Amino acid sequence: MLTVVPEPTGGDHAATTPAPTPTLIDELVREGARRMLAEALKAEVDAYIAAFAGERDEAGRRLVVRNGHHQPRTVLTSAGAIEVHVPRVNDKRIDEATGERRRFSSAILPPWCRKSPAITEVLPLLYLHGPSTGDFVPALGQFLGTGHGLSAPVITKLTEQWNAEQRAFAARDLSGVDYVYLWADGIHLNIRLQEHKLCLLVLIGVRADGRKELIALTDGYRESTESWADLLRDCARRGMRAPVLAIGDGALGFWSALAEVFPQTRAQRCWFHKIANVLGALPKSAHPGAKKALADIWNAESKDHALAALAAFEAAYGAKFPKAVAKVTDDVENLLAFYDYPAEHWRHLRTTNPIESTFATVRHRTKVTKGPGSRAAGLAMAFKLIESAQRRWRAVNGAHLVALVRAGATFIEGKLVERPAESPVPTAA
């Protein structure tokens, strides 16, 4: 019978033992992975040799034969570090085009491979989501059974490719994708080695099929009009069509730039930011009642009910706190624009939550590392985090209605009106 005996975890033993001995179950998993990989490599080599068994030299000897094994190699896999003996092939055939000998290269385990693709991908993502560079060797070394290949320079080298990926993303063609809705927001992050904060300008859109997608990410100067205009002009230059509706906070820079680059796009102010602005102009004693009154506006079942709730809010707080009320009444058209679109989309259009929730991960990472070391590193970090999070984004509710919005369909109280130009047929007397 096989038994797993755990190592002691307390007392003097824990203080003197640098790392616990791998348990029997870990060894079984790694041994199983090693055997399976060895069998797969053997089958691959046998298939290669069999494919050229008919090719022989002038003496009748085969040109492609087995030739022992390469030197043992340690490969990091999700099952841990395993030692691999790769079969070697002696291929004497000559490539007529180059005049050089042909060489067998394993598709399962190429000669350069020291880590499985899963490990190569997870290392930078783990760095993004938590551990600092110096924590990798003790943490992952214990998990994988070895610290080989997990040094800080290796992790740094892996993260250097993010900059190139971000630059390629920023230069891609946008003419083949139609973004109907657009969320825009500016996110501020501390830069560890610089005095000024990094201001990230983020655009996330909804495609015509209802899927959310990162459109653009760049660094700007304090969400200024010119920074936003540069970003929007760049998107337009790369083929982006004007979205039907843009959702953002009250930052004047974005709205001025939007009016310049995409004047036909309607505006929807973010209720999350608006509520924060209103509460900032009210005493704390009035916050509970004001929150409820504001929720009655943006949660109303129709635009008429929302206007009625707005009138009640103005009557309750207008006399004592006119500045707070004006923050809502002055923007009423932009705050209630979402009512002119499908009711299934209302919950998505009222706030910039897709950006705020995504960047919660970025803020968590900057707390661990005390901020990125440079603006380029911060931009690359944010790009990779959003790219990782984007895989889990779900489509908007009523995804089939997004294409109708782009086509200019009319929605009244959130419902599609198929023939808005027709007047109702009078009933017979």
N, C-alpha and C positions, 0 to 999 in steps of 0.2 A: 504494500500500500504506500502511495506517495503522500507525504505530509509536508505542509508548509510551516516552518518554524520561524516565527518573527524574531527579529533582533531586539534585544533590550533597548528601551527608549529613555531610561532615566538613570540617575546616579552617576558614578564616576565613569562608567563605560561610555555614556553618551558624550562626555566631555573629551575623552581621549580618542574616540573613533571619528575620523574625518568624514566618513560617509558610510551608510549602512551597506552591508553585503547584499547583493541582489538576491532576491528570493528565488525559490525553485521555479515558481510559475514564470518569472521573467526569463530565466534561463531556458525554459521549455519553449517559450514564444520565440526567443531569438534563434534557438536551434532549429525550430520549425521553419522560420523565415530563411535561415541559411540553407537548409536542405532544398526548400522549394526554389530558391534562386539558383542553386547549383544545378538542379534538374532542368530548369528553364534554359540556362546557358548551354547545357549539354545538348538539349534538344535543338536549340538554335544552331549550334555548330554542326550537329549531325545532318540537319536539313540543308545547310549550306554545302557541305561536302557531297551529299547525295545529289544535289542539283547539278554538280559539275563532275560527277563520277565518270562520265563518258569522255572527258577531255584528258588526253594522254600525250606524252612526249614521243619522240622517235623510237625510244626503246620500249614503249608500251607501258611506261610507268605513269601513274596518276599524277596530275599536276596540282591537285588540291587534296591535301591529307592532314590528319591530326598531327600535332607536334607538341605533345605534353601540355603543360600549364604555365601561365605567367606567374610572376611572383605574387604571393598572397597580398591582398589589398583589403583595408578596412573601409567599409562603406557605412555611412550613417543613414538609417532608415527610421520610419515611424515605429518599428519594433525594437529599435535600439541599434547599437553598433555591432555589425556582424563582419566576420572575416570571410572573404570570397577568394576562391581559386578559379580564375577564369581560364577556360580551355584555350589553347593556342592553335592557330591554323597556319600551315605552311602552304601558301598559294604561289605557285611558280608561273602563273599565267602573266603575259605581258599585255599591257594596255596599248593597243595599236595607235591610239591618238596621241598619247604622251610618251610612249616608249618606256614607261616605268612599270614595275611589277604591281600587280593588283594586290590589295590588302583587304583582309576581312576586318570589319568593324562591327561589333555587337550593337544591335539596336536596343537591347535590353539594358546593357551596362557599357556605355562608351568608355574609351580609355581615359578620358578626362574626368569621369564622374566619380566624385568622392562623397556626394550626398544625394539622396533621392530627391526628385522634384518637389515632393511634399515638404521635405525639410528645408530646402532652399527657399520655398515660398513662405514657410511659417516663421523662419528666423526674423526677417525684417518686420513681419506683422506683429510678432511678439514684442519686438523692440518698440514698435509704434504704440502698442496698447499697454505697456507697463514697464518691464525691466529696463534698467539703464544698461549701457554697453558693458560695464564692468561686472554686472550681475549674471551675465550669460554663462560664463565658464563654470562657476559653482552650481548654478541652477540647472541648466540643461545638461551639463556634464554628468550630474547625478542621475538625471532622468534617462539619458541615452546610453549611459554606461561608460562614456569616455568624454574627455574634454578636447580631443583632437579635432581641429578644424573649427573651434568655436571661440577663437581669440577675438579680442576687440577689433584688430585690423580686418579680420574676415567679415565681421558684422558691418563695419564701416564701408568696406568694399561693396558689400551687397546693397547698402543703402545709397551708394553713389549713382546707381542706375536710375533711381527715382527722378533725379533732375532731368535726365535725358527723356524719360517717359513723360514727365510733365511738359517739357518743351514740345514734344511730338504731339501731345494732346492739345496744347494751345494753338498749334498750327494746322489742325485737321480741317478737312472740308466739311461745311455744315449744310451744303445745298441739298443733300439727299435726305435730310431729316426735317420734319415740320413740327415745330414746338407751338402748341396752341396756348398753353398757360405758361407763365414765367414767374418764378419766385426770385427775388433779389434781396440781398442783405450784405452788410459789412460786418466782419468778425475781427475783433482786435485781440492780438496775442502779444505777450511779452517776448522780447528778444534778449537772451541772456547776456550777450556781449555788446549790446547797443543800448543807447539811452531811450530811443523812441520805440514805440510799439509797432508791430506789424499789422497793417490793416489789410485783410483779405476781402476782396470783392468776389462774391459768389453768385452765380446764376444757375438755377436748377429749373428744368422745364418739364412739361408733360407732352409727350409725343401724341400724334394723332391716334395711336392705338391705345392710349391711356397709360402707358408706362412712364415712370419718372426717370430722369436722366440728368446727370451733371452736364451743363452746357459750357461753362467757363469758370476759371478760377485764376485770379491774378492778384498782385499786390498793388494797392493804390495809396493815395495820400489823403488820409482823413475823410474818406468817402466824398471827396470833392466832386463838383459837377464835371470837371475836366477828366478826372480819373474814370468816372462812370462812362462819360461820353467816349473816351478812348476804348474802353472795353466793348461797348455796344457797337461802335463803328467797326471795330475789328471783327466782331461776330457778323455784322452785315456784310463786310468785305469778303468774308469766307462763305457767304451764301445763305445766311440765316434770314428767314422771313420774319416779318413783324408778327409778334404774338397777338392773340386776341385780347388777353387780359394779363396785366402784370400786377403782382402782389408784393408789397414792400412796406417798410416802416415810413415814418414821417421825414426821413432825411431828404432835404431839399435837393441835394446833389443828384440823386438818382432820377427824381421826377423831372428835373430840368433837362437832364441828358436824354431821358426817354422821349420827352416832347420834341427834342431836336432830331434824334435818330429814327425813332418809330412813332411819329405823331398820331397815327391811327390807332395805336394800342390804348385800350382803356386802363384806368388805374383803380386798384383796390387797396385801400390802406389796411395794414395789419392790425387786427383788434387786440392782439396780445400787447403790442407796443403802445397802442392808443390807451388802453386801460391803465397801463403803468404811468403814462403821461398825465392822465386825468387824476389818478390817485395821488400823484406827486403835488398836485395843486389843491389837495383837500387835507384837512386835519385827520389824524389817525382815527379819531372817534367817528368820523363819517365814512370810513372805508368799508365796513361791512354792508351798510345800506347802499352805498354807491356801487359796490361790486354787483349786488343783486339787481339794482336798477339797470346797470349796463348790460348784464347778462340777459335781461328781459328784451333788450334791443337786438343784440346780435343773435340771440337764440329764437327770435320770433318766427312764427310759421309762415309769414309772408311779409312783403315790404310794407304794406299798409299797417299791419300790427307792429312792425318795427318803428314806424313813424309815430304811432300812437304811444308806444313805450318811450320814445325819445321826448315827446311832449310832456309825458309824466315826469321824466327825469329833469327836464328844464324847469317845470313848475316846482319840483321839490328842492332843487339846489340852485336855481338861477339867481334868486335874490341874494343869497348869502355868498355864493361862490361863482360869480359870473365867468371868471377866467377858466375855471374847470369845465363849465358847461360849454363855453365857446370852443374848447378843443374838440368837442363832438359836433356841435351844430355847424361849425365852419367847414367841416369835412364830411357832412352827412352824405353827399352824393357818392364820394369815393369810399365811404365806409359801408354803404349799402349796395354797392355795385354788384356784389355776388348774387343778389336776388334775381338778376336778369339772366341767370345761367341755370343749368339743370340742378334740381334739388339734391341729386346724388353727389354733386360736386361742392355743395356749400361748405361742408366741413373741411374740405381741402383748401378752399379759396379765402377763408376768413383770416388766416394767419400765415406767417412765414415759418410755421412749425417744421416743415421738411428740412429747412436749413438749420434751425435752432437745435433740433434733436440730433441731427448728424454731427454738429460741431460740439456737442457735449463730450464726445469721445476725444476730440482734438484738445479741448480744455483740460480733460483728465490727463492726457499725455504730457501737456506742458507743465502741469503741476508736479509730475514725477521728475521731469528733467529740468525744472526751473526755467522752462522756455527753450526754444531752439537756439542754436549758437549764431545763426545768421538768418537774413531774410530768405535767402535761397533755400536753406534747410527747412525753415518754417513752411514755405510754400510747397516744397516737395513732401513734407510730412503730412500736411493737410490734404494734398492730392491723393496720396496713397490711402489715407484713412477713409476719405470719401469713396474712393474706388472700391475699397473693401466693403464699406457699408452699402454701396449701391447694389450689390448682389442680393441684398435682403429687402430692398425696397419693393413694395407691392404696388400694383397699378391702382389708379384712383377708382373709387366706386362709380359704377355706370360708365365703364371704359368705352362702351360702344357709342356713347353720346358725345365724346370729345370730337369725333369727326364731324358731327352735325353742328357743333359750335363753330368749327372752322368754316363750314359751308354757309354760315350765316343764318342758321335756323333760329326761330323766335321761341323764347321760353317765357311764359307768364306764370308767376308764382311757382317757378321751378318745373313746370310741365310744358312739354312740347306742344306748340300750336302749329298744326300742319298747314292750315290755309289762313294765315293772319290777315290777308288782304280782303278776304270774303266777308261780307256782312251777313248776319244771321237771317235766315229766310223767315218772313213774317207768317204767322199762323193764320189760317182761314177764319173768317168771321162766323 
